[in-house]
């Protein structure tokens, strides 16, 4: 990136695009696994109606929350990793 307020280069835009894609895909996978673990028994077995509805709703809510938390955590970690703590210093012992 050029000085402060400068435009991003193609490599930075590509890195951001890949990171967003990774965040979305990994979040979708994690949410699907959580939903399957929580609501799976309600979908596979004949359970009482109340238990089935509570299980499905709980699975949906937890999956949605996990999806958002995963996307945010991946993107925040990426943003922090791309900003050096001491600009201009390249040696680890500096």
Residue frames relative to the residue before (quaternion, step in Angstrom):
aa qw qx qy qz dx dy dz
X 1.0000 0.0000 0.0000 0.0000 0.00 0.00 0.00
X 0.4475 -0.6558 0.5319 0.2947 3.53 -1.02 0.79
X 0.8142 -0.2797 0.1776 0.4768 3.58 -1.19 0.40
X 0.7396 -0.3811 0.2775 0.4803 3.57 -1.22 -0.13
X 0.8132 0.2331 -0.1889 0.4987 3.55 -0.93 0.92
X 0.4813 0.6777 -0.4353 0.3458 3.59 1.25 0.06
X 0.6004 -0.5646 0.4277 0.3713 3.52 -1.31 0.20
X 0.4916 -0.6452 0.4981 0.3063 3.55 -1.18 0.59
X 0.4446 -0.6757 0.5197 0.2750 3.52 -1.12 0.70
X 0.6944 -0.4761 0.3348 0.4232 3.55 -1.31 0.27
X 0.6348 0.5388 -0.3382 0.4386 3.60 0.97 -0.77
X 0.6607 0.4937 -0.3110 0.4722 3.60 0.96 -0.78
X 0.6450 0.5054 -0.3252 0.4721 3.59 0.98 -0.79
X 0.6435 0.5129 -0.3207 0.4691 3.58 1.00 -0.78
X 0.6479 0.5185 -0.3174 0.4590 3.58 0.96 -0.84
X 0.6491 0.5069 -0.3156 0.4714 3.58 0.98 -0.81
X 0.6470 0.5244 -0.3153 0.4550 3.58 0.97 -0.87
X 0.6594 0.4948 -0.3041 0.4774 3.58 0.94 -0.88
X 0.6655 0.5072 -0.3094 0.4517 3.58 0.92 -0.84
X 0.6337 0.5078 -0.3320 0.4800 3.59 1.02 -0.73
X 0.6434 0.5203 -0.3171 0.4635 3.58 0.97 -0.84
X 0.6507 0.5069 -0.3077 0.4744 3.57 0.97 -0.88
X 0.6511 0.5211 -0.3214 0.4486 3.58 0.92 -0.89
X 0.6857 0.4842 -0.2898 0.4598 3.59 0.89 -0.89
X 0.6854 0.4843 -0.2935 0.4577 3.60 0.88 -0.92
X 0.6833 0.4685 -0.3048 0.4698 3.59 0.86 -0.88
X 0.6377 0.5162 -0.3318 0.4656 3.60 1.05 -0.68
X 0.6457 0.5106 -0.3250 0.4655 3.59 0.97 -0.79
X 0.6474 0.5111 -0.3196 0.4663 3.59 0.97 -0.82
X 0.6773 0.4896 -0.2982 0.4612 3.59 0.84 -0.96
X 0.6532 0.5054 -0.3153 0.4675 3.60 0.99 -0.80
X 0.6482 0.5151 -0.3233 0.4583 3.60 0.99 -0.78
X 0.6448 0.5086 -0.3203 0.4722 3.58 0.99 -0.80
X 0.6617 0.4950 -0.3110 0.4695 3.59 0.91 -0.86
X 0.6461 0.5103 -0.3244 0.4657 3.59 0.93 -0.85
X 0.6557 0.5131 -0.3110 0.4583 3.58 0.95 -0.83
X 0.6660 0.5039 -0.3052 0.4575 3.56 1.00 -0.79
X 0.7271 0.4275 -0.2445 0.4783 3.58 0.96 -0.86
X 0.8008 0.3005 -0.1415 0.4984 3.59 0.79 -1.01
X 0.4450 0.7302 -0.4324 0.2861 3.59 1.23 -0.24
X 0.6694 0.4932 -0.3241 0.4513 3.61 0.79 -0.85
X 0.6425 0.5186 -0.3292 0.4581 3.60 1.04 -0.69
X 0.6785 0.4757 -0.2864 0.4810 3.58 1.13 -0.61
X 0.7231 0.4548 -0.2434 0.4595 3.59 1.09 -0.66
X 0.7944 0.2711 -0.1221 0.5296 3.57 0.99 -0.80
X 0.4932 -0.6218 0.5141 0.3253 3.53 -1.26 0.43
X 0.0181 0.8016 -0.5925 0.0778 3.54 -0.31 1.31
X 0.6390 -0.4855 0.3948 0.4474 3.60 -1.19 0.24
X 0.6434 -0.5741 0.3498 0.3663 3.57 -1.07 0.77
X 0.6558 0.5194 -0.3206 0.4443 3.59 0.89 -0.87
X 0.6677 0.4911 -0.2977 0.4737 3.57 0.88 -0.94
X 0.6469 0.5280 -0.3186 0.4485 3.58 0.98 -0.85
X 0.6850 0.4802 -0.2887 0.4656 3.61 0.87 -0.90
X 0.6534 0.5018 -0.3162 0.4704 3.58 0.94 -0.85
X 0.6538 0.5196 -0.3105 0.4541 3.58 0.94 -0.86
X 0.6745 0.4892 -0.2972 0.4663 3.60 0.89 -0.88
X 0.6792 0.4814 -0.2962 0.4682 3.58 0.89 -0.89
X 0.6376 0.5170 -0.3258 0.4690 3.57 0.99 -0.80
X 0.6484 0.5205 -0.3107 0.4605 3.57 0.97 -0.85
X 0.6601 0.5064 -0.3063 0.4626 3.58 0.95 -0.84
X 0.6774 0.4886 -0.2984 0.4619 3.57 0.89 -0.93
X 0.6833 0.4817 -0.2964 0.4617 3.59 0.84 -0.92
X 0.6382 0.5235 -0.3270 0.4601 3.58 1.01 -0.77
X 0.6578 0.5030 -0.3124 0.4656 3.59 0.96 -0.81
X 0.6524 0.5040 -0.3110 0.4730 3.57 0.96 -0.84
X 0.6549 0.5050 -0.3131 0.4670 3.58 0.92 -0.88
X 0.6190 0.5516 -0.3433 0.4413 3.59 0.97 -0.81
X 0.6940 0.4715 -0.2771 0.4682 3.58 0.80 -1.01
X 0.6614 0.5085 -0.3118 0.4547 3.59 0.89 -0.91
X 0.6595 0.5110 -0.3109 0.4553 3.59 0.95 -0.85
X 0.6590 0.4994 -0.3199 0.4626 3.60 0.86 -0.90
X 0.6751 0.4931 -0.3004 0.4592 3.59 0.84 -0.94
X 0.6820 0.4923 -0.3115 0.4422 3.61 0.84 -0.90
X 0.6461 0.5058 -0.3325 0.4649 3.62 0.96 -0.75
X 0.7045 0.4661 -0.2809 0.4556 3.59 0.84 -0.91
X 0.6283 0.5114 -0.3418 0.4763 3.61 1.04 -0.65
X 0.6424 0.5133 -0.3214 0.4696 3.59 0.97 -0.83
X 0.6405 0.5175 -0.3231 0.4663 3.60 0.99 -0.79
X 0.6632 0.5101 -0.3083 0.4526 3.57 0.92 -0.89
X 0.6687 0.4918 -0.3014 0.4691 3.59 0.96 -0.83
X 0.6650 0.5107 -0.3084 0.4493 3.59 1.00 -0.76
X 0.6825 0.5007 -0.2976 0.4415 3.59 1.08 -0.59
X 0.6811 0.4435 -0.2901 0.5052 3.59 1.23 -0.17
X 0.3230 -0.7608 0.5237 0.2063 3.60 -0.44 1.14
X 0.5136 -0.6634 0.4503 0.3056 3.53 -1.07 0.77
X 0.7816 0.1118 -0.0629 0.6105 3.58 1.12 -0.65
X 0.2466 -0.8063 0.5179 0.1444 3.60 0.05 1.24
X 0.7638 0.3613 -0.2754 0.4584 3.53 -1.04 0.81
X 0.6710 0.4500 -0.3027 0.5056 3.58 1.17 -0.36
X 0.1285 -0.8339 0.5351 0.0416 3.55 -0.66 1.05
X 0.6576 0.4960 -0.3227 0.4663 3.60 1.11 -0.49
X 0.5357 -0.6571 0.4209 0.3226 3.63 -0.93 0.84
X 0.7243 0.4282 -0.2539 0.4770 3.60 1.09 -0.62
X 0.4326 0.7025 -0.4674 0.3177 3.63 1.21 0.21
